[in-house]
Amino acid sequence: MKGKTAIVLAMLIATPVFAQTTPAMMKAIVIHSFGGPEVLQYEDAPRPEPKEDEILIRVMAAGVNPVDAAIRAGHMSRFLGDRFPLIPGMDVAGVVEKTGAKITKFKKGDLVYAYLSFKEQGGYAEFAIAREDEMALKPKAITFDGAAAVPLAATTAWQALIDTAKIEKGQTVLIHGGSGGVGHFAIQIAKARGAKVIATASTPNQDLLKELGADQAIDYTTTKFEDVVKNVDVVLDAVRGDTLARSYGVVKKGGIIVSITGQPDQAELDKHDIRGSSLMAHPDSKVLEELAKLIEAKKVKPVVSQVLPLAEAAKAHEQIATLHTRGKIVLKVADAPK
Ligand SMILES: NC(=O)c1ccc[n+]([C@@H]2O[C@H](COP(=O)([O-])OP(=O)(O)OC[C@H]3O[C@@H](n4cnc5c(N)ncnc54)[C@H](OP(=O)(O)O)[C@@H]3O)[C@@H](O)[C@H]2O)c1
């Protein structure tokens, strides 16, 4: 009897300790070493806990960006370090699950979307951590899949055209890569500002450029843009390759080239009496709020060409690596709450 009491007592004491020390788990895409898409493993990972200035988001969908593949391959390790395990993913849409003590802007149950900064715990998971200045309320006009497609790509387009080039009504903007993640938002943002838009893409994406509102669509497989474009106010270069080097001559004096893929050549800029800027996008909740307004006003809509289950992240990375994705690819993490 004495022995039995001791066992029961020991169990009573041990149970709460066990409950406190075992972290809650979640499904996630985890990488344990840099490499190809095959290093993206679908497995159990500890569910993160928000610090006092953080928010825990129950992720419904995660957006896929070319930078995710660069991180996975180790090309960004000088910024991120090489701490493993690493969960990739910078775009999420979901529901606020828990808020840290200092959070005032959001509460449990809010529907949100976020552009997460570089960290080891990214968005390809059932739960992700965000700061207040990385997120905003999700536009009601779009689904979680659509909302997860927006943050990084549309913020990049906004920071290039609005914050850097400061485009104005009536100006002409040339957008290289108009059918991609960044480019398809850039066309719509420029049109919403009252600009005239010229955009480039390959033959199968000419229809998309027009649907998005481009005034002139150029098929780069049949036409050299510099043969048909001149005197634009702004170039947004969202393509890797020689498009930047070929763009200096199509900009009018005093105009600007904003590149998100390379550094404009100062000697060429000076020669043509134009300005240039190389942009590295960053999370900004104010931009997400502005984008939400444009989405609610039906002036901007995300184009999602593929929705894959979270477990198939490797397939999404194979596609994003082609650099010929139409609109965005999204990973579905959970079904939207009823
Ligand atoms: N600096 C930053 O902060 C930042 C932020 C976001 C992205 N990026 C970089 O910017 C680039 C674009 O990103 P993304 O997310 O838009 O990529 P994406 O979704 O893969 O889109 C690429 C698009 O470029 C088009 N394209 C390819 N070659 C082209 C050419 N020669 N002329 C015109 N269009 C061409 C493709 O259209 P077709 O299929 O019709 O060829 C495709 O729609 C990537 O290199 C990415 O790493 C940088």
The ligand as a Gaussian input file, in Angstrom:
#p B3LYP/6-31G(d) Opt

LIG

0 1
 N       15.636000      42.469000     -54.785000
 C       14.538000      42.004000     -54.213000
 O       14.157000      42.422000     -53.119000
 C       13.726000      40.949000     -54.930000
 C       12.417000      40.685000     -54.506000
 C       11.671000      39.752000     -55.214000
 C       12.224000      39.088000     -56.311000
 N       13.518000      39.350000     -56.667000
 C       14.127000      38.690000     -57.844000
 O       13.454000      39.212000     -58.986000
 C       13.299000      38.208000     -59.975000
 C       11.824000      38.071000     -60.310000
 O       11.134000      37.580000     -59.173000
 P        9.682000      36.967000     -59.353000
 O        9.221000      36.522000     -58.035000
 O        8.834000      37.894000     -60.149000
 O       10.065000      35.714000     -60.279000
 P        9.114000      34.713000     -61.088000
 O        7.791000      34.674000     -60.411000
 O        9.883000      33.478000     -61.266000
 O        8.844000      35.416000     -62.495000
 C        9.770000      35.478000     -63.466000
 C        9.059000      36.047000     -64.718000
 O       10.060000      36.590000     -65.562000
 C        9.656000      36.394000     -66.914000
 N       10.849000      36.378000     -67.755000
 C       11.858000      35.469000     -67.787000
 N       12.794000      35.861000     -68.678000
 C       12.360000      37.039000     -69.216000
 C       12.869000      37.949000     -70.188000
 N       14.029000      37.732000     -70.800000
 N       12.152000      39.063000     -70.470000
 C       10.979000      39.315000     -69.856000
 N       10.423000      38.479000     -68.936000
 C       11.116000      37.367000     -68.634000
 C        8.926000      35.084000     -66.913000
 O        7.964000      35.151000     -67.932000
 P        7.954000      34.066000     -69.137000
 O        7.640000      32.742000     -68.468000
 O        6.875000      34.561000     -70.011000
 O        9.336000      34.068000     -69.712000
 C        8.306000      35.005000     -65.513000
 O        6.921000      35.294000     -65.543000
 C       13.934000      36.952000     -59.398000
 O       15.250000      36.868000     -59.878000
 C       13.918000      37.194000     -57.892000
 O       14.942000      36.503000     -57.225000
 C       14.266000      40.273000     -56.019000

